[in-house]
Amino acid sequence: MGYSVSCVAGKEDYSNKLKDLGASFYPLNINKSSINPISEIKLLLDIFRIYRMISPAVIFQFTVKNNLYGSIISKVLKINCVNNISGLGTGIIEDGLTSKLIKILYKVTQNFPFHTHFQNTDDLKYMKKLKLIGSNVSVIPGSGVDTAYFNPKVVSANNNKVFTFLYVGRLLKDKGLIELFSAMRSLTQGKINVQLHVVGIRDLHNPSAIDSKSLAEWGEKKYITFFHQTDDVRQYLSSADCFVLPSYREGLSRSILEAMAMSLPVITTNVPGCSHLVEDGVNGFLCESKSIHSLARAMDRMTKLDLNKRIELGKNGRKMAIKKFDIKLVEKSVSDCIIAIQEYDK
């Protein structure tokens, strides 16, 4: 017997594509950064209403609010749920009211999920240390990457005359974009012939969003080019010489995984969710978080490598992606959970 799939999420441009894949879609009015009690109670009731209406065999949940509220509602409705902690984020790491509330809710709900997936060992250790998570947990290779789709053989190689760095992701301060733009300015002032391509996604409701004025000012720089959001980043990856993500913290960076699968060397920060993917000198370089100088030094170092060495770094990255992070490994973890729940319910 097969399964039908229902998706509950905030409505956006990609919602209709879920329907195209054969899933039912139920829109949810959710503000990720809101802590307004009235809004949050309404959200809790909306999730309850939808879960009760669908009455699923199992619920897979992602992001902080869905994990926490969904765990409470799943417990009330007696439905097994599997949570995915795809990254802790500043909401729980930094001190403040929001962090305290999140930690209290995690502590209360820690044994509600049937299973909890983490995307890196650092986040798991952090939650265990604070006793915010139950015992039925495991670490999965992020969201995985389709190494057949992200394959350097399916797109044309670049013939750049100017060394090209690439950033793909949301336009957030937490992604280290201010440091990246500043590092680019430092490199060009040092007469190093480089350019930066930014394939960016606006996330205006995120408290870390970079304002439009600042983006417009950086966009006027000759060495930075912004591209609109796209469904297919492979051509941008194949047109670059190096991928760079100076993030402050990740769950397990999907954009780095895609760059690795495309045999692109990577520069990223020595933080959870990034350092798990890049071995310094093996498939890229690591730099210090929030340090313009350290990032610029790593970028300068990359530009000075000969082509054969850069190709070697890229090939090493693809081998790692295939061996450790292929999407088939994630799919197996999901199917294993479904089988375990079926056995548990017998």
C-alpha positions as a Markdown table, in Angstrom:
| # | Residue | x | y | z |
|---|---|---|---|---|
| 1 | Met | 0.0 | 0.0 | 0.0 |
| 2 | Gly | 1.3 | 3.4 | -0.9 |
| 3 | Tyr | 1.1 | 6.8 | 0.8 |
| 4 | Ser | -0.4 | 10.2 | -0.1 |
| 5 | Val | 1.6 | 13.2 | 0.9 |
| 6 | Ser | 0.2 | 16.5 | 2.4 |
| 7 | Cys | 2.4 | 19.6 | 2.9 |
| 8 | Val | 1.6 | 22.2 | 5.5 |
| 9 | Ala | 3.6 | 25.4 | 5.1 |
| 10 | Gly | 3.5 | 29.1 | 4.5 |
| 11 | Lys | 2.3 | 30.0 | 1.0 |
| 12 | Glu | 4.9 | 31.2 | -1.5 |
| 13 | Asp | 5.9 | 30.9 | -5.1 |
| 14 | Tyr | 6.9 | 27.3 | -4.8 |
| 15 | Ser | 3.6 | 26.1 | -3.3 |
| 16 | Asn | 2.1 | 25.2 | -6.6 |
| 17 | Lys | 5.1 | 23.1 | -7.5 |
| 18 | Leu | 4.3 | 20.9 | -4.5 |
| 19 | Lys | 1.0 | 20.2 | -6.1 |
| 20 | Asp | 2.7 | 19.4 | -9.4 |
| 21 | Leu | 4.7 | 16.7 | -7.6 |
| 22 | Gly | 1.4 | 15.1 | -6.5 |
| 23 | Ala | 1.2 | 16.5 | -2.9 |
| 24 | Ser | -1.8 | 18.2 | -1.3 |
| 25 | Phe | -1.0 | 21.7 | 0.0 |
| 26 | Tyr | -2.4 | 23.4 | 3.0 |
| 27 | Pro | -1.3 | 27.0 | 3.5 |
| 28 | Leu | -0.3 | 28.2 | 6.9 |
| 29 | Asn | 0.0 | 31.8 | 8.0 |
| 30 | Ile | 3.3 | 31.7 | 9.8 |
| 31 | Asn | 5.7 | 34.5 | 10.8 |
| 32 | Lys | 9.0 | 32.9 | 11.7 |
| 33 | Ser | 10.2 | 35.8 | 13.9 |
| 34 | Ser | 6.9 | 36.7 | 15.6 |
| 35 | Ile | 6.5 | 36.1 | 19.4 |
| 36 | Asn | 3.2 | 37.9 | 19.6 |
| 37 | Pro | 1.0 | 35.7 | 21.9 |
| 38 | Ile | -2.2 | 36.2 | 20.0 |
| 39 | Ser | -0.5 | 35.4 | 16.6 |
| 40 | Glu | 1.2 | 32.3 | 18.1 |
| 41 | Ile | -2.0 | 31.0 | 19.7 |
| 42 | Lys | -3.8 | 31.4 | 16.3 |
| 43 | Leu | -0.9 | 29.6 | 14.6 |
| 44 | Leu | -1.2 | 26.7 | 17.1 |
| 45 | Leu | -4.9 | 26.4 | 16.5 |
| 46 | Asp | -4.4 | 26.5 | 12.7 |
| 47 | Ile | -1.9 | 23.7 | 12.9 |
| 48 | Phe | -4.2 | 21.7 | 15.1 |
| 49 | Arg | -7.1 | 22.2 | 12.7 |
| 50 | Ile | -5.1 | 21.1 | 9.7 |
| 51 | Tyr | -3.5 | 18.1 | 11.4 |
| 52 | Arg | -6.8 | 16.9 | 12.7 |
| 53 | Met | -8.4 | 17.3 | 9.3 |
| 54 | Ile | -5.7 | 15.4 | 7.5 |
| 55 | Ser | -5.2 | 12.8 | 10.2 |
| 56 | Pro | -1.9 | 11.5 | 8.8 |
| 57 | Ala | -0.1 | 8.3 | 9.6 |
| 58 | Val | 3.1 | 10.2 | 10.5 |
| 59 | Ile | 4.1 | 13.8 | 10.5 |
| 60 | Phe | 7.6 | 15.0 | 9.4 |
| 61 | Gln | 8.3 | 18.5 | 10.8 |
| 62 | Phe | 11.0 | 21.1 | 10.0 |
| 63 | Thr | 11.9 | 24.5 | 11.5 |
| 64 | Val | 11.6 | 25.6 | 15.1 |
| 65 | Lys | 7.9 | 26.6 | 15.3 |
| 66 | Asn | 6.7 | 23.6 | 13.4 |
| 67 | Asn | 8.8 | 21.3 | 15.5 |
| 68 | Leu | 7.6 | 22.7 | 18.8 |
| 69 | Tyr | 4.0 | 23.4 | 18.1 |
| 70 | Gly | 3.6 | 20.4 | 15.9 |
| 71 | Ser | 5.0 | 18.1 | 18.7 |
| 72 | Ile | 2.5 | 19.4 | 21.1 |
| 73 | Ile | -0.4 | 19.0 | 18.7 |
| 74 | Ser | 0.8 | 15.5 | 17.6 |
| 75 | Lys | 0.8 | 14.5 | 21.2 |
| 76 | Val | -2.7 | 15.7 | 21.7 |
| 77 | Leu | -3.9 | 14.0 | 18.5 |
| 78 | Lys | -1.9 | 10.9 | 19.3 |
| 79 | Ile | -0.1 | 11.0 | 15.9 |
| 80 | Asn | 3.6 | 10.0 | 15.6 |
| 81 | Cys | 5.8 | 12.8 | 14.5 |
| 82 | Val | 9.4 | 13.0 | 13.4 |
| 83 | Asn | 11.2 | 16.3 | 13.9 |
| 84 | Asn | 14.1 | 17.6 | 11.8 |
| 85 | Ile | 16.4 | 20.1 | 13.6 |
| 86 | Ser | 18.0 | 21.6 | 10.5 |
| 87 | Gly | 20.0 | 24.2 | 12.5 |
| 88 | Leu | 19.7 | 25.9 | 15.8 |
| 89 | Gly | 19.9 | 29.5 | 14.6 |
| 90 | Thr | 20.4 | 32.6 | 16.6 |
| 91 | Gly | 16.9 | 32.3 | 18.1 |
| 92 | Ile | 18.1 | 29.6 | 20.5 |
| 93 | Ile | 21.9 | 30.2 | 20.6 |
| 94 | Glu | 21.8 | 33.9 | 21.6 |
| 95 | Asp | 20.6 | 35.0 | 25.1 |
| 96 | Gly | 17.2 | 36.7 | 25.3 |
| 97 | Leu | 13.5 | 36.2 | 25.8 |
| 98 | Thr | 13.0 | 34.3 | 22.5 |
| 99 | Ser | 15.9 | 31.9 | 23.4 |
| 100 | Lys | 14.4 | 31.2 | 26.9 |
| 101 | Leu | 11.0 | 30.5 | 25.4 |
| 102 | Ile | 12.3 | 28.1 | 22.8 |
| 103 | Lys | 14.4 | 26.2 | 25.3 |
| 104 | Ile | 11.5 | 25.9 | 27.7 |
| 105 | Leu | 9.3 | 24.5 | 24.9 |
| 106 | Tyr | 12.0 | 22.1 | 23.7 |
| 107 | Lys | 12.4 | 20.8 | 27.3 |
| 108 | Val | 8.7 | 20.3 | 27.7 |
| 109 | Thr | 8.3 | 18.5 | 24.4 |
| 110 | Gln | 11.6 | 16.6 | 24.2 |
| 111 | Asn | 9.9 | 13.2 | 24.5 |
| 112 | Phe | 6.9 | 14.0 | 22.3 |
| 113 | Pro | 8.4 | 13.1 | 18.9 |
| 114 | Phe | 8.8 | 9.5 | 17.8 |
| 115 | His | 12.2 | 10.4 | 16.5 |
| 116 | Thr | 14.3 | 13.6 | 16.0 |
| 117 | His | 16.8 | 14.1 | 13.2 |
| 118 | Phe | 19.8 | 16.5 | 13.6 |
| 119 | Gln | 21.8 | 17.7 | 10.7 |
| 120 | Asn | 25.1 | 18.0 | 12.5 |
| 121 | Thr | 26.7 | 16.6 | 15.7 |
| 122 | Asp | 27.4 | 20.0 | 17.2 |
| 123 | Asp | 23.7 | 20.9 | 17.4 |
| 124 | Leu | 23.0 | 17.4 | 18.9 |
| 125 | Lys | 25.6 | 17.8 | 21.6 |
| 126 | Tyr | 24.4 | 21.3 | 22.4 |
| 127 | Met | 20.8 | 20.2 | 22.9 |
| 128 | Lys | 21.9 | 17.1 | 24.9 |
| 129 | Lys | 24.1 | 19.2 | 27.2 |
| 130 | Leu | 21.1 | 21.4 | 28.0 |
| 131 | Lys | 18.8 | 18.4 | 28.3 |
| 132 | Leu | 16.5 | 19.7 | 25.6 |
| 133 | Ile | 16.1 | 16.6 | 23.6 |
| 134 | Gly | 15.0 | 13.0 | 24.2 |
| 135 | Ser | 17.0 | 9.8 | 23.6 |
| 136 | Asn | 15.5 | 8.8 | 20.3 |
| 137 | Val | 17.7 | 10.9 | 18.0 |
| 138 | Ser | 20.1 | 10.5 | 15.1 |
| 139 | Val | 22.3 | 12.6 | 12.8 |
| 140 | Ile | 21.5 | 12.6 | 9.1 |
| 141 | Pro | 23.5 | 14.1 | 6.2 |
| 142 | Gly | 21.5 | 17.3 | 6.1 |
| 143 | Ser | 18.9 | 17.5 | 3.3 |
| 144 | Gly | 21.3 | 15.5 | 1.1 |
| 145 | Val | 22.1 | 16.3 | -2.5 |
| 146 | Asp | 21.1 | 14.7 | -5.7 |
| 147 | Thr | 24.6 | 14.0 | -7.1 |
| 148 | Ala | 23.2 | 12.8 | -10.4 |
| 149 | Tyr | 21.4 | 16.1 | -11.0 |
| 150 | Phe | 24.2 | 18.2 | -9.6 |
| 151 | Asn | 26.9 | 16.8 | -11.9 |
| 152 | Pro | 29.6 | 18.9 | -13.6 |
| 153 | Lys | 29.2 | 16.7 | -16.7 |
| 154 | Val | 25.7 | 17.9 | -17.5 |
| 155 | Val | 26.7 | 21.6 | -17.9 |
| 156 | Ser | 29.4 | 23.4 | -19.8 |
| 157 | Ala | 32.6 | 24.3 | -18.0 |
| 158 | Asn | 33.7 | 28.0 | -17.5 |
| 159 | Asn | 36.4 | 29.9 | -19.4 |
| 160 | Asn | 36.6 | 32.8 | -17.0 |
| 161 | Lys | 39.1 | 35.6 | -17.6 |
| 162 | Val | 38.4 | 37.0 | -14.1 |
| 163 | Phe | 38.5 | 34.7 | -11.1 |
| 164 | Thr | 34.8 | 34.3 | -10.1 |
| 165 | Phe | 33.5 | 33.6 | -6.6 |
| 166 | Leu | 29.9 | 32.5 | -6.2 |
| 167 | Tyr | 27.4 | 32.9 | -3.3 |
| 168 | Val | 24.0 | 31.2 | -3.5 |
| 169 | Gly | 21.5 | 31.7 | -0.7 |
| 170 | Arg | 19.3 | 34.0 | 1.3 |
| 171 | Leu | 20.5 | 37.7 | 1.5 |
| 172 | Leu | 21.0 | 37.7 | 5.3 |
| 173 | Lys | 23.6 | 39.1 | 7.6 |
| 174 | Asp | 23.8 | 35.7 | 9.3 |
| 175 | Lys | 25.1 | 34.2 | 6.1 |
| 176 | Gly | 28.2 | 36.4 | 6.4 |
| 177 | Leu | 27.3 | 38.6 | 3.4 |
| 178 | Ile | 28.5 | 41.8 | 4.9 |
| 179 | Glu | 31.9 | 40.2 | 5.6 |
| 180 | Leu | 31.9 | 38.7 | 2.0 |
| 181 | Phe | 31.2 | 42.1 | 0.4 |
| 182 | Ser | 33.8 | 43.7 | 2.5 |
| 183 | Ala | 36.4 | 41.0 | 1.7 |
| 184 | Met | 35.7 | 41.5 | -2.0 |
| 185 | Arg | 36.4 | 45.2 | -1.6 |
| 186 | Ser | 39.6 | 44.5 | 0.2 |
| 187 | Leu | 40.7 | 42.1 | -2.5 |
| 188 | Thr | 40.0 | 44.5 | -5.3 |
| 189 | Gln | 41.7 | 47.4 | -3.5 |
| 190 | Gly | 44.7 | 45.1 | -3.4 |
| 191 | Lys | 44.6 | 44.9 | -7.3 |
| 192 | Ile | 43.5 | 41.3 | -7.3 |
| 193 | Asn | 41.3 | 40.6 | -10.4 |
| 194 | Val | 38.2 | 39.0 | -8.9 |
| 195 | Gln | 34.4 | 39.2 | -9.2 |
| 196 | Leu | 31.6 | 37.9 | -7.1 |
| 197 | His | 28.3 | 36.5 | -8.4 |
| 198 | Val | 25.4 | 36.5 | -5.9 |
| 199 | Val | 22.4 | 34.4 | -6.6 |
| 200 | Gly | 20.2 | 35.7 | -3.8 |
| 201 | Ile | 16.9 | 35.1 | -2.3 |
| 202 | Arg | 15.2 | 37.9 | -0.3 |
| 203 | Asp | 13.8 | 36.9 | 3.1 |
| 204 | Leu | 12.3 | 40.1 | 4.2 |
| 205 | His | 10.6 | 38.7 | 7.3 |
| 206 | Asn | 13.9 | 37.4 | 8.7 |
| 207 | Pro | 15.4 | 39.7 | 11.4 |
| 208 | Ser | 18.8 | 39.2 | 9.8 |
| 209 | Ala | 17.7 | 40.4 | 6.4 |
| 210 | Ile | 20.0 | 43.0 | 4.7 |
| 211 | Asp | 18.1 | 46.1 | 3.8 |
| 212 | Ser | 17.4 | 47.2 | 0.2 |
| 213 | Lys | 19.5 | 50.3 | 0.5 |
| 214 | Ser | 22.6 | 48.4 | 1.5 |
| 215 | Leu | 22.1 | 45.8 | -1.3 |
| 216 | Ala | 21.6 | 48.6 | -3.8 |
| 217 | Glu | 24.9 | 50.2 | -2.7 |
| 218 | Trp | 26.8 | 46.9 | -3.0 |
| 219 | Gly | 25.2 | 46.2 | -6.3 |
| 220 | Glu | 26.8 | 49.4 | -7.7 |
| 221 | Lys | 30.2 | 47.9 | -7.2 |
| 222 | Lys | 31.8 | 46.7 | -10.5 |
| 223 | Tyr | 33.1 | 43.5 | -8.8 |
| 224 | Ile | 29.7 | 42.4 | -7.5 |
| 225 | Thr | 26.8 | 41.1 | -9.7 |
| 226 | Phe | 23.4 | 40.2 | -8.3 |
| 227 | Phe | 21.3 | 37.6 | -10.1 |
| 228 | His | 17.6 | 36.9 | -9.5 |
| 229 | Gln | 16.4 | 33.8 | -7.7 |
| 230 | Thr | 16.4 | 30.7 | -9.9 |
| 231 | Asp | 15.2 | 27.1 | -9.9 |
| 232 | Asp | 18.4 | 25.8 | -11.4 |
| 233 | Val | 21.7 | 27.0 | -10.0 |
| 234 | Arg | 23.9 | 24.5 | -11.9 |
| 235 | Gln | 24.9 | 26.9 | -14.6 |
| 236 | Tyr | 26.0 | 29.5 | -12.0 |
| 237 | Leu | 28.0 | 26.8 | -10.2 |
| 238 | Ser | 29.6 | 25.7 | -13.4 |
| 239 | Ser | 30.5 | 29.3 | -14.3 |
| 240 | Ala | 32.3 | 29.9 | -11.0 |
| 241 | Asp | 35.9 | 29.2 | -9.9 |
| 242 | Cys | 35.0 | 28.9 | -6.2 |
| 243 | Phe | 32.0 | 28.8 | -4.0 |
| 244 | Val | 32.0 | 30.9 | -0.8 |
| 245 | Leu | 29.7 | 30.8 | 2.2 |
| 246 | Pro | 30.9 | 32.7 | 5.3 |
| 247 | Ser | 27.9 | 31.8 | 7.4 |
| 248 | Tyr | 27.7 | 32.3 | 11.1 |
| 249 | Arg | 26.1 | 28.8 | 11.6 |
| 250 | Glu | 24.2 | 26.2 | 9.5 |
| 251 | Gly | 22.3 | 23.0 | 10.0 |
| 252 | Leu | 24.2 | 21.4 | 7.1 |
| 253 | Ser | 24.5 | 23.8 | 4.2 |
| 254 | Arg | 22.6 | 22.6 | 1.2 |
| 255 | Ser | 24.3 | 25.2 | -1.0 |
| 256 | Ile | 27.7 | 23.9 | -0.1 |
| 257 | Leu | 26.6 | 20.3 | -0.8 |
| 258 | Glu | 25.4 | 21.4 | -4.3 |
| 259 | Ala | 28.7 | 23.2 | -5.0 |
| 260 | Met | 30.7 | 20.1 | -3.8 |
| 261 | Ala | 28.6 | 17.8 | -6.1 |
| 262 | Met | 29.4 | 20.2 | -9.0 |
| 263 | Ser | 33.2 | 19.7 | -8.3 |
| 264 | Leu | 33.6 | 23.3 | -7.1 |
| 265 | Pro | 36.1 | 24.1 | -4.4 |
| 266 | Val | 34.5 | 25.8 | -1.3 |
| 267 | Ile | 35.5 | 28.5 | 1.1 |
| 268 | Thr | 33.4 | 28.6 | 4.3 |
| 269 | Thr | 33.6 | 29.3 | 8.0 |
| 270 | Asn | 34.8 | 27.0 | 10.7 |
| 271 | Val | 31.4 | 26.8 | 12.4 |
| 272 | Pro | 28.8 | 24.0 | 12.8 |
| 273 | Gly | 27.1 | 23.0 | 9.6 |
| 274 | Cys | 29.9 | 24.3 | 7.4 |
| 275 | Ser | 33.1 | 22.8 | 8.8 |
| 276 | His | 31.4 | 19.3 | 8.7 |
| 277 | Leu | 31.5 | 19.6 | 4.9 |
| 278 | Val | 34.9 | 21.2 | 4.1 |
| 279 | Glu | 38.2 | 19.8 | 5.1 |
| 280 | Asp | 40.8 | 22.6 | 5.0 |
| 281 | Gly | 43.1 | 22.0 | 2.1 |
| 282 | Val | 41.2 | 18.9 | 0.9 |
| 283 | Asn | 38.1 | 20.2 | -0.8 |
| 284 | Gly | 38.4 | 23.9 | 0.1 |
| 285 | Phe | 39.5 | 26.3 | 2.8 |
| 286 | Leu | 38.1 | 27.2 | 6.2 |
| 287 | Cys | 38.2 | 30.7 | 7.6 |
| 288 | Glu | 37.1 | 32.4 | 10.9 |
| 289 | Ser | 33.5 | 33.4 | 11.4 |
| 290 | Lys | 32.7 | 37.1 | 11.3 |
| 291 | Ser | 36.3 | 38.0 | 10.2 |
| 292 | Ile | 36.8 | 40.0 | 7.0 |
| 293 | His | 40.5 | 39.6 | 7.2 |
| 294 | Ser | 40.4 | 35.8 | 7.6 |
| 295 | Leu | 37.9 | 35.5 | 4.8 |
| 296 | Ala | 39.8 | 37.7 | 2.4 |
| 297 | Arg | 43.0 | 35.8 | 3.2 |
| 298 | Ala | 41.3 | 32.5 | 2.3 |
| 299 | Met | 39.9 | 34.0 | -0.9 |
| 300 | Asp | 43.3 | 35.4 | -1.9 |
| 301 | Arg | 44.8 | 32.0 | -1.2 |
| 302 | Met | 42.3 | 30.3 | -3.5 |
| 303 | Thr | 43.0 | 32.7 | -6.4 |
| 304 | Lys | 46.7 | 31.9 | -6.2 |
| 305 | Leu | 46.3 | 28.2 | -6.5 |
| 306 | Asp | 47.1 | 26.7 | -9.9 |
| 307 | Leu | 44.2 | 25.4 | -12.0 |
| 308 | Asn | 45.2 | 21.7 | -11.4 |
| 309 | Lys | 45.1 | 22.1 | -7.6 |
| 310 | Arg | 41.7 | 23.8 | -7.7 |
| 311 | Ile | 40.4 | 21.0 | -9.9 |
| 312 | Glu | 41.7 | 18.5 | -7.4 |
| 313 | Leu | 39.9 | 20.3 | -4.5 |
| 314 | Gly | 36.7 | 20.2 | -6.5 |
| 315 | Lys | 37.0 | 16.5 | -7.4 |
| 316 | Asn | 37.7 | 15.7 | -3.7 |
| 317 | Gly | 34.5 | 17.6 | -2.8 |
| 318 | Arg | 32.4 | 15.6 | -5.3 |
| 319 | Lys | 33.7 | 12.3 | -4.0 |
| 320 | Met | 32.8 | 13.4 | -0.4 |
| 321 | Ala | 29.3 | 14.4 | -1.6 |
| 322 | Ile | 28.7 | 11.1 | -3.2 |
| 323 | Lys | 30.0 | 9.0 | -0.4 |
| 324 | Lys | 28.6 | 10.9 | 2.6 |
| 325 | Phe | 25.8 | 13.2 | 1.6 |
| 326 | Asp | 23.9 | 11.7 | -1.3 |
| 327 | Ile | 20.1 | 12.3 | -1.1 |
| 328 | Lys | 19.6 | 8.5 | -1.1 |
| 329 | Leu | 21.0 | 8.4 | 2.4 |
| 330 | Val | 18.4 | 10.9 | 3.6 |
| 331 | Glu | 15.6 | 9.1 | 1.8 |
| 332 | Lys | 16.6 | 5.9 | 3.6 |
| 333 | Ser | 16.5 | 7.6 | 7.0 |
| 334 | Val | 12.9 | 8.7 | 6.3 |
| 335 | Ser | 11.8 | 5.3 | 5.1 |
| 336 | Asp | 13.4 | 3.7 | 8.1 |
| 337 | Cys | 11.4 | 6.0 | 10.4 |
| 338 | Ile | 8.2 | 5.0 | 8.6 |
| 339 | Ile | 8.9 | 1.3 | 8.9 |
| 340 | Ala | 9.8 | 1.7 | 12.6 |
| 341 | Ile | 6.5 | 3.6 | 13.3 |
| 342 | Gln | 4.6 | 0.9 | 11.5 |
| 343 | Glu | 6.2 | -1.8 | 13.7 |
| 344 | Tyr | 5.6 | 0.3 | 16.8 |
| 345 | Asp | 1.9 | 0.7 | 16.0 |
| 346 | Lys | 1.3 | -3.0 | 15.5 |
